[in-house]
Amino acid sequence: MSKKSANSSVYFGPPRTDAESSALAHVLAHSFGRTDAEAAEWVALHDRANIRVLSRAGEVEGGLVLIHMGQYFNGAPIPMVGIQGVGVAPDARGRGRASELMQRCLREFHSEGTPISTLYPANQTLYRRLGYEQAGHRFEVHIPLHRIGARAPMRGGDGLTVREARCEGPVRVRIRALSTRFASTCQGALDRTDVVWKRIESPSASRGEPSRLFLIERGPTLEGYIFLTQSVPPTTTGPNRFNVNILDMAAITPSAINRLWAFLAGYATVGNDAIWFTGPTNPLLIALPEQTYKPMLLRDHWMLRLVDLKAALEQRAWPRGIDATLTLDVKDENLSGNTGRWSLKVSDERATVRKLARGTKPRGAAIKCDIGALATLYAGFASAEQLALGGRVEGSPDSLAIASALFASTRGVPMLTDMF
């Protein structure tokens, strides 16, 4: 995967030595306000094959981390590369090094047939130039524990039990299977890799304790779970009061959803708020009887990039009952293989995509857009009509309507609960 330019002193690829890994850790420490020890631990979490450095004349100018996972759109997990920790050394800034890093990564992803890439932007303008665009959000929700209200009996009556467990062995297998089932109902949710799961199972905390796991079971069948930690806020309403930090929770039956909220309500005697990162259409949040979580705080818009346009479109699931053909005239300034006129035919929830010969005139519905606007449309985050208002999509009213219907989300507003 290593790449050398015509100038052999330029290197892009995985760290070749411990010294290059240490140099990248030093760059990331300065870029993200961490100590060298913290940054070294961060880099060590990842296999070198998933790290990229950019060096000139032996000096590491920057780097980033790749997380290979999946992301759900309309219930289908699409192979995705998450970008984390893009950092450039202070003396190399202002020279386009971050853009160079990302452009080299995108060319590598495209050559491998990677459908999509996702990231949280520290510099939205930079990533927009590279073809990423807003595709979903992540909110911070504070739910007063005393206002949840008991949603289910805690003792008997519904056949469910709650027990604390360790996330290991068969329990871990059951947890991840249930998480996959739940994630498929949420647009944009991650098909998590071990790196993301570790943030849930063993989060960084001043106490140095792992999260606590509680299972919601009906006999031998797992119907829900929650990972949580407890923290004392800087200001409290009374002695020994704490917040419950929800790192992850999921449930696959109405009874299990009710039991999760009843379980959290049980902390109200000595707790303040449940704090959760999620989106407004999370099925668990919708189940609450009252909107006690206002205001919801928008923390991040995450951005999506269609890397291999054909693979991304053909691997996405499409709305049931839709049978239509749409011509896409796409411009991609960074990956020329995506630029051109494409025929998208959708039938039976699947798509067939082929690139049309140059000069071929579209027949029927057709839209023109840049690769970033197509990413927003792909995620179901905005309609073609909305994007047309900003000049990002062009087409007749009928063509825009067909595009919106084709790309509509069948799993609610795109969101992420995970940070990476």
N, C-alpha and C positions, 0 to 999 in steps of 0.2 A: 504493500500500500504506500510505501514511501515514494515521494516524487522529488525529482531534482529539475530545476529549470536549466536553461542554456548556461546560466551561471552556476557552476557546480557547487558554489559556496552556499546556495540556497537549498534548504531541506524542509520538506513538509511530510509528516507521517508520525507514527507512534514514537515515543521516546526510545532512543537507541541505547541509552545508558542510564545508570542511577543518577548521574550528574545532570542529565537533561530533565529527568523527572523532578529532581530537586529544584532546578532552575525554574521549571514551570510552576511548582508550588510557590516559589518566592514571588513570581509574577502574579499569581492568583491571590496571594496574601495581600499584596499591595492594592490590587484591583478591587477586592471585596472587603477590605478592612479587617482581615483576620491576622492572627499570628502565623509565623512560619510553621510552627508545630501543628496548628489547626489545619492549615492549607496542605501540609504534607500528609496528614491523616486523610483529608479529603481525596487527594490524588491516589493514595494507597488503596482506597476503597474500590478502585476501578482497575480492571485488567489493562495493561499497556496497549493492547490491541484496540481498546476503545478510547484512547487518548490521542490527540493530535497536537503536535508542536510545529511552530514555524521558526526556523533559525537561519541566520545569515552569518557566515564566517565563524560558525561554531557558537554564536550567541543566540540564546532562545529569546525571540522577540514577543512571542505570545503563544497561546494554545487554547484548547477547549476539551470538553469531555462529551463523548457520544453515549447515548443510552438507547440500545436497541430494544424496542417493545412493540406494542400495538395500540391502536386507538379505535374506539367504536364509533361508527357512523351508520345510523339506521339499523343497528343491531349486529353489524358485521365488523370484526376486528381487522383493521388494515395495518399491515406492517409499517412501522414508523420509526424514525430515528429522532430522539429528543436531543436537543442541544443544551448543554449546561456549561456554565463557567467560562464564557468567552472572556479572556483577559489579554491585555497587551501591556508590555513593559513601559514604564513612564517615558523612557528615552526613545521609544519607538513609536509613540503616539503621534497622530497628525500626519501620518504617512500612508494611510489606507491599509494598515496591516490587518485590522479586524475584517474589512471587506475581503482582503486577499485570503485570509483564513477561511471565511465562509464560502467564498467562490470555489476554492479548492475542494472543500468538503462537498459542496453541491455537485460538482463535476464527478467526484468519487461516488456519491450516492447514485447519481443518474446512471453511471456506467454499470452499477450493480443492480439496477432495476428497482431501486427503493421507491415505493409509491409516494410517500409523504414524509414531511419533517415538521416538528412542532417545537416551539420554544416560548419562554417568557422573555419579552424584550426589555433590556435596560435602555436601549436606544431605538425607539420605534422607527425613526427616519432611516437609520442604517438598514434595518431588516426589510423595510418596505422597498428600498432600492434593490434588494436581493430577491424580491418576489414573495416574501412572507406578507401575510395580511391578517388583521383581526378576524378571529373565527369563533371566539367564545370567551367566557369570563370565569372568574373565581371570586366569590364573595366571602367576607367574614361575617358570621352570624352570631349574635349574642342572644341567648334565650334564657330569661330569668327562670331559674329552676322552680321557684315557688308558683310560677304561672303556667307551668306545663299542665298540671292537673293529672290525676291518675287516669290513665287511658285504658287500663285493664287490671283485673285482679292479680295481685302479686302472689296469692296463695290459692292454688286450685281454681277450678271453674273453666279454664280454657285448655287444659291439657299440656301447657307449656311449663318448662322449668328453666331457671337461670342458675348458672354455675360459673365460677371462675376456673380458668384453665391456663395451661402454658401452651404457647404457640410452637409446637414441635411435633414431629412424627405424624401420626394419623390426623391429629387435630389440625395441623397446618394444611394438610391435603384437603380436608373438608372445608376449611376456611377459604382457601383459594378457589375451590370449585364453586362455593356459594358466591364469592366476590365476582367471579366471571359471569355467573348467571345474572346477578344484580347489575353489573356494569353494562351489560348488553341492553338494558332498558334506558340508559342515560346517554344522550348524544355527547360525544367527545370524551367519554370516560376512558381511562387507560386500561389496556390489557397489560397489567403490571409485570415488570421484571423484578428479579431479586433485589436490585439496588433500590427500587422504589419501595418494595415491601420492608426493607430494613429500616427505612425512615419511620414506618408505622410501628414495627415490632420493637425497635430499640432506638427511640428518638434521642437526640442530644438534649440533655437536661442537666441543670445544675446539681440535682440530686444524684445523677448518674444511675438512675433506676430505669429498667425497661417499662414499657407501657403495660397496663393491666388489660387482660382479655376476659370478656364474659360471653358465654354462649347461651343462646336461646334455643332450646331443644324440645322436640316432641318425641319422647322416647329416645330411640337411637338416631332420629332424623334432625339434622341441624336446619333451623329456619331463620336464624339471625345471629349476629354477633356485634360486639363493639370493643374497640381498643380505646383506652383513655388514660390520661394522666391527670393529676391534681396539682394546682399551683395556687399560691397565695398572692393576690394582686397587691400592687404598691399601696393602695388605699382600700380599706375594708369597711364594711358596715357593722362590724362587730368582731370580737376576738375569735381567732382560729377559723375564720370563714375562708373559703377557697373557691376557685373556679374549677369546673370540670372541662378539660380539653379533649374534645372528641377527635381522635386521630383518624379513625375510620369506623364506619358502621354500615351495616347492610341487613336487609330482611327481605324475604321472598313470599311472605303471606301477610294478610291483613292482621291476623292475631299477633304475629311476631313484631310487626311494626308498632302495634299498640303496646306490646310488652316492653319494647325498647324504651318508649317514652315514659311508661310507668316506672321502669327501672331508674331512669334519669331523674324523674320527679322525686324518687326516694332520697336523693342527695340534698333536698331543699332545706332540711333542718339545720345544716351547717354549711351549705354551699350558696354561692351567689348566682353565677351564670354558667350555662353550658356554652362553650365556644367551639364553633364548627366552621370549617371552610367548605363551601358547597355552592350550589346555584339555586335560583328561586323555583325551579321546576323539579328539584329532587323529590322523588315520590315520598320519601320519609318526611320532608318538610311540609309537603302539601297535606299530610295526614293530621297535622296539628289542628286542634279545634279553633284556635284564635291566632291572629297575627301578632304574637307577643315578641317577635324577633325584630321589630322595626326600631331603628333603621338598619337595613342591610348595608354593609360597607363594601364597596367595590375595591378589591385589592389589586386585581390584575386583569388585563385583557391578554389572553395568550394568542399567539400567531401561528398560522398554518401555512405550509408551502407544499404545492404539488410538485414533486420532483420528477417523477416519470408520469406524465399526464395520462398516457394510455393505461398503465397499470393502476393508477389511482382511480380512474373512472370504471374500469372493468372489475375491480375488486370491491367497489362500494356496493352496498345493497340499495335498491331503489323502491319507491313507494308501490305498494300492491295496487293492481288495477290500472296502472299507467302503461300505455302503449303509444310511444311517440318517437319521432326522429327529430334531432336538433343539430344544426351545423354550428360548430364553434370556431370562430376565427380568433386565434389566440396569439398574443405577443408575449414572448419571454426573452428579456434582454440579457439574461445570464445563462440560460440553457437553450441553445438554438434548436435542439431536437424537439422541444415543445412548441416552437413557433410554427404557425401554419394553420391550415383549415382542416378541421376534423369532423367526421360524421359520428354522431352519438345516437345509437338506436337502443331504446329501452323497451323491454318486454319481459313479462313474468319475473319482475324484480331484479333482472340482470341486464347488463349493458354489453353491446358490441361496439367497439371503437376502431375506426380506421382513418388513417391520414389520407386526405384527398390530394390529388395531383395539383401542382401549382397552376393557378388560373381557373380551376374548376369553379363554376358558379353554383352557389347553394340553391337547393330546391326546397321550398317549404320554409319552416321556421329556422331562423338563423340569428345569432347574436355575435357581437364583436367585443372582446374584452382583453385586459392584460391578465397575466397569470395570477397576480395577487387577488384581483377581483373574483377570479374563478375559484380561488381557495375559500373566500368568504361565502360564495354561493354554494360550493361543495359541502361545506359544513352545515348549511342550513341556518347560518347566522344572520343573513340578510337576503332579501328577495332580489330578483333581477330588477324589478321596478325601483326599489330603494337604491340600488347601486347605480342605476341609470340617472337618478337625480343628481348624483355627484360626478357624472360623466365617466364612470368606470365601466359601464356596459352600454352598448348601443344595440338597438333592434326595434322592430315594429312593436306596437302594443301587443299584438297576438303572439309574436315571438317571445317577448318578455314574459307574458303570462305562461306560455308553455315551459320556458326555462324555470320559472319559479315553481311550477307544479312538479317538474321533474326532480329538482334539487331540494324539495321541501324535506325538512326533518320529520321523521316519524317517531322520534324519541324526545321531543321537547327542545327547549333552548340549549344550545351547546354550552357545556360547562366542564370544569375540572375541579376535583376535590384535592388532587395531589399537587405538590410543588416538586419540581425537579430542576 
